[in-house]
């Protein structure tokens, strides 16, 4: 199953807001799992994912700030 999450052209500010909110939602998901996780290995893995997401957000902000219009495409694939 495929879910078309984002598809279209956005002004830079709108694109930045949308990308930021999506990444922050994923970061908050991992943070909530850290507080509920007992395994130190799982905590370290989630902390690493958060760092990569923060890095990606910084790079996205840098790129988007140089543009006027951004084409965003995002799909979610559900597989078994």
Gaussian input, Z-matrix of N, CA and C with variables (Angstrom, degrees):
# hf/3-21g

backbone

0 1
 N
 C     1     B1
 C     2     B2     1     A1
 N     3     B3     2     A2     1     D1
 C     4     B4     3     A3     2     D2
 C     5     B5     4     A4     3     D3
 N     6     B6     5     A5     4     D4
 C     7     B7     6     A6     5     D5
 C     8     B8     7     A7     6     D6
 N     9     B9     8     A8     7     D7
 C    10    B10     9     A9     8     D8
 C    11    B11    10    A10     9     D9
 N    12    B12    11    A11    10    D10
 C    13    B13    12    A12    11    D11
 C    14    B14    13    A13    12    D12
 N    15    B15    14    A14    13    D13
 C    16    B16    15    A15    14    D14
 C    17    B17    16    A16    15    D15
 N    18    B18    17    A17    16    D16
 C    19    B19    18    A18    17    D17
 C    20    B20    19    A19    18    D18
 N    21    B21    20    A20    19    D19
 C    22    B22    21    A21    20    D20
 C    23    B23    22    A22    21    D21
 N    24    B24    23    A23    22    D22
 C    25    B25    24    A24    23    D23
 C    26    B26    25    A25    24    D24
 N    27    B27    26    A26    25    D25
 C    28    B28    27    A27    26    D26
 C    29    B29    28    A28    27    D27
 N    30    B30    29    A29    28    D28
 C    31    B31    30    A30    29    D29
 C    32    B32    31    A31    30    D30
 N    33    B33    32    A32    31    D31
 C    34    B34    33    A33    32    D32
 C    35    B35    34    A34    33    D33
 N    36    B36    35    A35    34    D34
 C    37    B37    36    A36    35    D35
 C    38    B38    37    A37    36    D36
 N    39    B39    38    A38    37    D37
 C    40    B40    39    A39    38    D38
 C    41    B41    40    A40    39    D39
 N    42    B42    41    A41    40    D40
 C    43    B43    42    A42    41    D41
 C    44    B44    43    A43    42    D42
 N    45    B45    44    A44    43    D43
 C    46    B46    45    A45    44    D44
 C    47    B47    46    A46    45    D45
 N    48    B48    47    A47    46    D46
 C    49    B49    48    A48    47    D47
 C    50    B50    49    A49    48    D48
 N    51    B51    50    A50    49    D49
 C    52    B52    51    A51    50    D50
 C    53    B53    52    A52    51    D51
 N    54    B54    53    A53    52    D52
 C    55    B55    54    A54    53    D53
 C    56    B56    55    A55    54    D54
 N    57    B57    56    A56    55    D55
 C    58    B58    57    A57    56    D56
 C    59    B59    58    A58    57    D57
 N    60    B60    59    A59    58    D58
 C    61    B61    60    A60    59    D59
 C    62    B62    61    A61    60    D60
 N    63    B63    62    A62    61    D61
 C    64    B64    63    A63    62    D62
 C    65    B65    64    A64    63    D63
 N    66    B66    65    A65    64    D64
 C    67    B67    66    A66    65    D65
 C    68    B68    67    A67    66    D66
 N    69    B69    68    A68    67    D67
 C    70    B70    69    A69    68    D68
 C    71    B71    70    A70    69    D69
 N    72    B72    71    A71    70    D70
 C    73    B73    72    A72    71    D71
 C    74    B74    73    A73    72    D72
 N    75    B75    74    A74    73    D73
 C    76    B76    75    A75    74    D74
 C    77    B77    76    A76    75    D75
 N    78    B78    77    A77    76    D76
 C    79    B79    78    A78    77    D77
 C    80    B80    79    A79    78    D78
 N    81    B81    80    A80    79    D79
 C    82    B82    81    A81    80    D80
 C    83    B83    82    A82    81    D81
 N    84    B84    83    A83    82    D82
 C    85    B85    84    A84    83    D83
 C    86    B86    85    A85    84    D84
 N    87    B87    86    A86    85    D85
 C    88    B88    87    A87    86    D86
 C    89    B89    88    A88    87    D87
 N    90    B90    89    A89    88    D88
 C    91    B91    90    A90    89    D89
 C    92    B92    91    A91    90    D90
 N    93    B93    92    A92    91    D91
 C    94    B94    93    A93    92    D92
 C    95    B95    94    A94    93    D93
 N    96    B96    95    A95    94    D94
 C    97    B97    96    A96    95    D95
 C    98    B98    97    A97    96    D96
 N    99    B99    98    A98    97    D97
 C   100   B100    99    A99    98    D98
 C   101   B101   100   A100    99    D99
 N   102   B102   101   A101   100   D100
 C   103   B103   102   A102   101   D101
 C   104   B104   103   A103   102   D102
 N   105   B105   104   A104   103   D103
 C   106   B106   105   A105   104   D104
 C   107   B107   106   A106   105   D105
 N   108   B108   107   A107   106   D106
 C   109   B109   108   A108   107   D107
 C   110   B110   109   A109   108   D108
 N   111   B111   110   A110   109   D109
 C   112   B112   111   A111   110   D110
 C   113   B113   112   A112   111   D111
 N   114   B114   113   A113   112   D112
 C   115   B115   114   A114   113   D113
 C   116   B116   115   A115   114   D114
 N   117   B117   116   A116   115   D115
 C   118   B118   117   A117   116   D116
 C   119   B119   118   A118   117   D117
 N   120   B120   119   A119   118   D118
 C   121   B121   120   A120   119   D119
 C   122   B122   121   A121   120   D120
 N   123   B123   122   A122   121   D121
 C   124   B124   123   A123   122   D122
 C   125   B125   124   A124   123   D123
 N   126   B126   125   A125   124   D124
 C   127   B127   126   A126   125   D125
 C   128   B128   127   A127   126   D126
 N   129   B129   128   A128   127   D127
 C   130   B130   129   A129   128   D128
 C   131   B131   130   A130   129   D129
 N   132   B132   131   A131   130   D130
 C   133   B133   132   A132   131   D131
 C   134   B134   133   A133   132   D132
 N   135   B135   134   A134   133   D133
 C   136   B136   135   A135   134   D134
 C   137   B137   136   A136   135   D135
 N   138   B138   137   A137   136   D136
 C   139   B139   138   A138   137   D137
 C   140   B140   139   A139   138   D138
 N   141   B141   140   A140   139   D139
 C   142   B142   141   A141   140   D140
 C   143   B143   142   A142   141   D141
 N   144   B144   143   A143   142   D142
 C   145   B145   144   A144   143   D143
 C   146   B146   145   A145   144   D144
 N   147   B147   146   A146   145   D145
 C   148   B148   147   A147   146   D146
 C   149   B149   148   A148   147   D147
 N   150   B150   149   A149   148   D148
 C   151   B151   150   A150   149   D149
 C   152   B152   151   A151   150   D150
 N   153   B153   152   A152   151   D151
 C   154   B154   153   A153   152   D152
 C   155   B155   154   A154   153   D153
 N   156   B156   155   A155   154   D154
 C   157   B157   156   A156   155   D155
 C   158   B158   157   A157   156   D156
 N   159   B159   158   A158   157   D157
 C   160   B160   159   A159   158   D158
 C   161   B161   160   A160   159   D159
 N   162   B162   161   A161   160   D160
 C   163   B163   162   A162   161   D161
 C   164   B164   163   A163   162   D162
 N   165   B165   164   A164   163   D163
 C   166   B166   165   A165   164   D164
 C   167   B167   166   A166   165   D165
 N   168   B168   167   A167   166   D166
 C   169   B169   168   A168   167   D167
 C   170   B170   169   A169   168   D168
 N   171   B171   170   A170   169   D169
 C   172   B172   171   A171   170   D170
 C   173   B173   172   A172   171   D171
 N   174   B174   173   A173   172   D172
 C   175   B175   174   A174   173   D173
 C   176   B176   175   A175   174   D174
 N   177   B177   176   A176   175   D175
 C   178   B178   177   A177   176   D176
 C   179   B179   178   A178   177   D177
 N   180   B180   179   A179   178   D178
 C   181   B181   180   A180   179   D179
 C   182   B182   181   A181   180   D180
 N   183   B183   182   A182   181   D181
 C   184   B184   183   A183   182   D182
 C   185   B185   184   A184   183   D183
 N   186   B186   185   A185   184   D184
 C   187   B187   186   A186   185   D185
 C   188   B188   187   A187   186   D186
 N   189   B189   188   A188   187   D187
 C   190   B190   189   A189   188   D188
 C   191   B191   190   A190   189   D189
 N   192   B192   191   A191   190   D190
 C   193   B193   192   A192   191   D191
 C   194   B194   193   A193   192   D192
 N   195   B195   194   A194   193   D193
 C   196   B196   195   A195   194   D194
 C   197   B197   196   A196   195   D195
 N   198   B198   197   A197   196   D196
 C   199   B199   198   A198   197   D197
 C   200   B200   199   A199   198   D198
 N   201   B201   200   A200   199   D199
 C   202   B202   201   A201   200   D200
 C   203   B203   202   A202   201   D201
 N   204   B204   203   A203   202   D202
 C   205   B205   204   A204   203   D203
 C   206   B206   205   A205   204   D204
 N   207   B207   206   A206   205   D205
 C   208   B208   207   A207   206   D206
 C   209   B209   208   A208   207   D207
 N   210   B210   209   A209   208   D208
 C   211   B211   210   A210   209   D209
 C   212   B212   211   A211   210   D210
 N   213   B213   212   A212   211   D211
 C   214   B214   213   A213   212   D212
 C   215   B215   214   A214   213   D213
 N   216   B216   215   A215   214   D214
 C   217   B217   216   A216   215   D215
 C   218   B218   217   A217   216   D216
 N   219   B219   218   A218   217   D217
 C   220   B220   219   A219   218   D218
 C   221   B221   220   A220   219   D219
 N   222   B222   221   A221   220   D220
 C   223   B223   222   A222   221   D221
 C   224   B224   223   A223   222   D222
 N   225   B225   224   A224   223   D223
 C   226   B226   225   A225   224   D224
 C   227   B227   226   A226   225   D225
 N   228   B228   227   A227   226   D226
 C   229   B229   228   A228   227   D227
 C   230   B230   229   A229   228   D228
 N   231   B231   230   A230   229   D229
 C   232   B232   231   A231   230   D230
 C   233   B233   232   A232   231   D231
 N   234   B234   233   A233   232   D232
 C   235   B235   234   A234   233   D233
 C   236   B236   235   A235   234   D234
 N   237   B237   236   A236   235   D235
 C   238   B238   237   A237   236   D236
 C   239   B239   238   A238   237   D237

   B1=1.4546
   B2=1.5186
   B3=1.3264
   B4=1.4556
   B5=1.5272
   B6=1.3321
   B7=1.4639
   B8=1.5236
   B9=1.3366
   B10=1.4635
   B11=1.5272
   B12=1.3276
   B13=1.4561
   B14=1.5252
   B15=1.3217
   B16=1.4643
   B17=1.5175
   B18=1.3251
   B19=1.4608
   B20=1.5224
   B21=1.3209
   B22=1.4504
   B23=1.5090
   B24=1.3291
   B25=1.4633
   B26=1.5227
   B27=1.3301
   B28=1.4561
   B29=1.5175
   B30=1.3252
   B31=1.4581
   B32=1.5183
   B33=1.3214
   B34=1.4634
   B35=1.5287
   B36=1.3173
   B37=1.4652
   B38=1.5284
   B39=1.3306
   B40=1.4669
   B41=1.5285
   B42=1.3279
   B43=1.4663
   B44=1.5187
   B45=1.3176
   B46=1.4616
   B47=1.5283
   B48=1.3166
   B49=1.4675
   B50=1.5298
   B51=1.3132
   B52=1.4604
   B53=1.5254
   B54=1.3190
   B55=1.4639
   B56=1.5281
   B57=1.3220
   B58=1.4666
   B59=1.5242
   B60=1.3228
   B61=1.4645
   B62=1.5278
   B63=1.3136
   B64=1.4673
   B65=1.5244
   B66=1.3230
   B67=1.4650
   B68=1.5247
   B69=1.3270
   B70=1.4684
   B71=1.5299
   B72=1.3196
   B73=1.4702
   B74=1.5233
   B75=1.3170
   B76=1.4693
   B77=1.5294
   B78=1.3289
   B79=1.4689
   B80=1.5283
   B81=1.3283
   B82=1.4657
   B83=1.5254
   B84=1.3206
   B85=1.4646
   B86=1.5274
   B87=1.3349
   B88=1.4659
   B89=1.5315
   B90=1.3351
   B91=1.4664
   B92=1.5282
   B93=1.3234
   B94=1.4695
   B95=1.5200
   B96=1.3081
   B97=1.4658
   B98=1.5254
   B99=1.3250
   B100=1.4666
   B101=1.5242
   B102=1.3288
   B103=1.4636
   B104=1.5291
   B105=1.3320
   B106=1.4668
   B107=1.5234
   B108=1.3245
   B109=1.4610
   B110=1.5190
   B111=1.3061
   B112=1.4607
   B113=1.5225
   B114=1.2963
   B115=1.4544
   B116=1.5286
   B117=1.3234
   B118=1.4620
   B119=1.5257
   B120=1.3192
   B121=1.4667
   B122=1.5284
   B123=1.3289
   B124=1.4584
   B125=1.5246
   B126=1.3163
   B127=1.4662
   B128=1.5238
   B129=1.3211
   B130=1.4673
   B131=1.5233
   B132=1.3316
   B133=1.4551
   B134=1.5263
   B135=1.3242
   B136=1.4642
   B137=1.5311
   B138=1.3201
   B139=1.4643
   B140=1.5221
   B141=1.3092
   B142=1.4611
   B143=1.5279
   B144=1.3200
   B145=1.4632
   B146=1.5225
   B147=1.3285
   B148=1.4640
   B149=1.5243
   B150=1.3239
   B151=1.4688
   B152=1.5209
   B153=1.3379
   B154=1.4600
   B155=1.5274
   B156=1.3226
   B157=1.4599
   B158=1.5269
   B159=1.3297
   B160=1.4642
   B161=1.5227
   B162=1.3248
   B163=1.4665
   B164=1.5287
   B165=1.3282
   B166=1.4618
   B167=1.5233
   B168=1.3238
   B169=1.4601
   B170=1.5189
   B171=1.3259
   B172=1.4637
   B173=1.5283
   B174=1.3310
   B175=1.4649
   B176=1.5253
   B177=1.3232
   B178=1.4642
   B179=1.5231
   B180=1.3265
   B181=1.4720
   B182=1.5191
   B183=1.3213
   B184=1.4623
   B185=1.5239
   B186=1.3209
   B187=1.4600
   B188=1.5228
   B189=1.3221
   B190=1.4613
   B191=1.5225
   B192=1.3310
   B193=1.4689
   B194=1.5256
   B195=1.3268
   B196=1.4680
   B197=1.5250
   B198=1.3237
   B199=1.4637
   B200=1.5268
   B201=1.3370
   B202=1.4594
   B203=1.5270
   B204=1.3219
   B205=1.4644
   B206=1.5256
   B207=1.3275
   B208=1.4646
   B209=1.5291
   B210=1.3066
   B211=1.4586
   B212=1.5261
   B213=1.3272
   B214=1.4644
   B215=1.5260
   B216=1.3166
   B217=1.4612
   B218=1.5215
   B219=1.3101
   B220=1.4592
   B221=1.5206
   B222=1.3274
   B223=1.4541
   B224=1.5234
   B225=1.3078
   B226=1.4582
   B227=1.5258
   B228=1.3163
   B229=1.4606
   B230=1.5222
   B231=1.3143
   B232=1.4593
   B233=1.5211
   B234=1.3253
   B235=1.4613
   B236=1.5178
   B237=1.3100
   B238=1.4604
   B239=1.5096
   A1=108.36
   A2=115.79
   A3=121.19
   A4=109.20
   A5=115.49
   A6=121.75
   A7=107.57
   A8=116.16
   A9=120.88
   A10=106.96
   A11=116.89
   A12=121.61
   A13=111.32
   A14=116.73
   A15=121.68
   A16=107.88
   A17=115.85
   A18=120.59
   A19=107.63
   A20=116.45
   A21=117.97
   A22=114.06
   A23=113.71
   A24=121.67
   A25=108.43
   A26=114.35
   A27=121.09
   A28=109.56
   A29=115.55
   A30=118.83
   A31=107.20
   A32=116.38
   A33=121.21
   A34=111.93
   A35=117.98
   A36=120.81
   A37=111.40
   A38=116.72
   A39=120.31
   A40=110.98
   A41=116.01
   A42=120.57
   A43=110.45
   A44=116.35
   A45=120.67
   A46=110.78
   A47=116.72
   A48=120.27
   A49=111.14
   A50=116.44
   A51=120.81
   A52=111.79
   A53=117.15
   A54=121.48
   A55=110.11
   A56=116.82
   A57=120.64
   A58=111.37
   A59=116.98
   A60=120.12
   A61=111.60
   A62=117.09
   A63=119.78
   A64=111.35
   A65=116.39
   A66=119.78
   A67=110.49
   A68=117.57
   A69=120.10
   A70=111.02
   A71=117.43
   A72=120.03
   A73=110.47
   A74=116.69
   A75=120.40
   A76=110.75
   A77=117.07
   A78=120.66
   A79=110.01
   A80=117.05
   A81=120.44
   A82=111.33
   A83=116.79
   A84=120.58
   A85=110.00
   A86=116.51
   A87=119.92
   A88=111.21
   A89=117.41
   A90=120.08
   A91=111.10
   A92=116.63
   A93=119.20
   A94=111.14
   A95=117.41
   A96=121.18
   A97=110.97
   A98=116.62
   A99=120.06
   A100=109.88
   A101=117.49
   A102=120.46
   A103=111.89
   A104=116.91
   A105=120.85
   A106=113.20
   A107=117.05
   A108=121.01
   A109=110.71
   A110=115.56
   A111=121.05
   A112=111.97
   A113=117.43
   A114=122.29
   A115=111.24
   A116=116.06
   A117=120.52
   A118=110.86
   A119=116.13
   A120=120.96
   A121=110.83
   A122=116.69
   A123=121.47
   A124=110.76
   A125=117.05
   A126=121.20
   A127=110.07
   A128=117.20
   A129=120.92
   A130=111.39
   A131=117.32
   A132=121.32
   A133=110.60
   A134=116.44
   A135=119.99
   A136=111.70
   A137=117.43
   A138=120.39
   A139=110.56
   A140=116.89
   A141=121.27
   A142=110.82
   A143=117.10
   A144=120.76
   A145=110.92
   A146=116.85
   A147=120.94
   A148=110.17
   A149=117.29
   A150=120.62
   A151=111.35
   A152=117.37
   A153=120.41
   A154=111.00
   A155=117.25
   A156=120.49
   A157=111.10
   A158=117.41
   A159=121.01
   A160=110.74
   A161=116.64
   A162=121.47
   A163=109.99
   A164=116.77
   A165=120.81
   A166=111.46
   A167=117.17
   A168=120.70
   A169=110.56
   A170=117.76
   A171=121.06
   A172=110.31
   A173=116.80
   A174=120.83
   A175=111.37
   A176=117.13
   A177=120.56
   A178=110.64
   A179=116.84
   A180=120.29
   A181=111.02
   A182=116.00
   A183=120.64
   A184=110.26
   A185=117.50
   A186=121.30
   A187=111.50
   A188=117.11
   A189=121.25
   A190=111.23
   A191=117.31
   A192=120.25
   A193=112.43
   A194=117.87
   A195=120.68
   A196=112.19
   A197=117.24
   A198=121.69
   A199=110.93
   A200=115.58
   A201=120.82
   A202=110.48
   A203=115.45
   A204=121.95
   A205=107.99
   A206=115.80
   A207=121.67
   A208=108.52
   A209=116.26
   A210=121.62
   A211=107.96
   A212=116.76
   A213=121.37
   A214=109.77
   A215=115.57
   A216=123.07
   A217=107.77
   A218=117.11
   A219=120.48
   A220=109.50
   A221=114.44
   A222=120.54
   A223=108.95
   A224=115.17
   A225=121.55
   A226=106.64
   A227=115.48
   A228=120.76
   A229=108.95
   A230=116.23
   A231=121.93
   A232=107.79
   A233=115.56
   A234=121.43
   A235=110.12
   A236=115.51
   A237=120.16
   A238=110.28
   D1=140.12
   D2=179.89
   D3=-121.83
   D4=134.39
   D5=175.90
   D6=-115.75
   D7=120.57
   D8=177.10
   D9=-81.81
   D10=103.36
   D11=-174.92
   D12=-82.70
   D13=-47.69
   D14=-179.60
   D15=-137.68
   D16=137.17
   D17=177.16
   D18=-158.17
   D19=106.45
   D20=177.12
   D21=157.54
   D22=178.50
   D23=178.49
   D24=-100.78
   D25=138.57
   D26=-177.35
   D27=-134.00
   D28=148.32
   D29=169.72
   D30=-64.09
   D31=153.08
   D32=-173.86
   D33=-53.71
   D34=-43.70
   D35=-178.14
   D36=-64.56
   D37=-41.22
   D38=177.63
   D39=-65.15
   D40=-42.92
   D41=179.28
   D42=-62.04
   D43=-43.53
   D44=179.69
   D45=-62.45
   D46=-43.27
   D47=178.90
   D48=-62.58
   D49=-44.45
   D50=-178.53
   D51=-65.70
   D52=-47.99
   D53=179.43
   D54=-63.00
   D55=-43.40
   D56=179.95
   D57=-60.72
   D58=-45.05
   D59=-178.85
   D60=-65.59
   D61=-38.64
   D62=178.47
   D63=-65.30
   D64=-45.32
   D65=-179.79
   D66=-67.14
   D67=-40.58
   D68=178.23
   D69=-63.43
   D70=-36.04
   D71=177.06
   D72=-63.00
   D73=-41.27
   D74=178.86
   D75=-67.70
   D76=-39.09
   D77=177.23
   D78=-62.88
   D79=-45.53
   D80=179.54
   D81=-62.60
   D82=-35.69
   D83=176.34
   D84=-59.32
   D85=-48.71
   D86=-179.61
   D87=-66.02
   D88=-38.99
   D89=178.31
   D90=-61.89
   D91=-40.69
   D92=179.50
   D93=-67.05
   D94=-33.58
   D95=177.91
   D96=-71.43
   D97=-32.46
   D98=178.49
   D99=-63.07
   D100=-42.74
   D101=-178.23
   D102=-69.03
   D103=-21.15
   D104=-178.80
   D105=-103.95
   D106=4.55
   D107=-174.53
   D108=-102.72
   D109=138.87
   D110=178.18
   D111=-95.17
   D112=-29.80
   D113=-174.46
   D114=-75.70
   D115=124.70
   D116=177.80
   D117=-64.40
   D118=-34.81
   D119=178.44
   D120=-62.58
   D121=-43.06
   D122=179.05
   D123=-66.19
   D124=-39.83
   D125=178.20
   D126=-61.25
   D127=-46.88
   D128=179.99
   D129=-62.45
   D130=-39.80
   D131=178.55
   D132=-62.69
   D133=-43.79
   D134=-179.85
   D135=-68.99
   D136=-38.00
   D137=175.85
   D138=-61.97
   D139=-38.78
   D140=177.38
   D141=-64.67
   D142=-42.46
   D143=178.08
   D144=-62.73
   D145=-39.57
   D146=178.48
   D147=-62.30
   D148=-43.77
   D149=178.91
   D150=-60.93
   D151=-42.26
   D152=178.40
   D153=-65.09
   D154=-39.92
   D155=177.81
   D156=-63.98
   D157=-40.98
   D158=177.75
   D159=-63.67
   D160=-40.58
   D161=177.62
   D162=-63.89
   D163=-45.62
   D164=178.54
   D165=-61.42
   D166=-40.03
   D167=178.86
   D168=-64.26
   D169=-42.72
   D170=177.54
   D171=-59.25
   D172=-45.93
   D173=-179.66
   D174=-65.56
   D175=-38.76
   D176=177.87
   D177=-64.58
   D178=-43.62
   D179=178.04
   D180=-60.34
   D181=-42.97
   D182=179.73
   D183=-61.45
   D184=-46.24
   D185=-179.88
   D186=-66.39
   D187=-49.47
   D188=-176.32
   D189=-61.91
   D190=-34.79
   D191=-178.31
   D192=-64.59
   D193=-15.80
   D194=179.84
   D195=-96.65
   D196=1.24
   D197=-175.02
   D198=-114.96
   D199=160.60
   D200=172.91
   D201=-100.40
   D202=-44.19
   D203=-179.93
   D204=-124.93
   D205=137.55
   D206=-179.18
   D207=-124.77
   D208=133.82
   D209=173.43
   D210=-93.87
   D211=118.31
   D212=-179.58
   D213=-110.33
   D214=134.67
   D215=176.07
   D216=-133.03
   D217=129.03
   D218=177.45
   D219=-150.33
   D220=129.11
   D221=177.95
   D222=-129.89
   D223=149.67
   D224=173.63
   D225=-115.58
   D226=128.05
   D227=177.75
   D228=-107.79
   D229=126.38
   D230=177.36
   D231=-103.74
   D232=118.72
   D233=-178.48
   D234=-127.92
   D235=161.26
   D236=174.77
   D237=-106.72

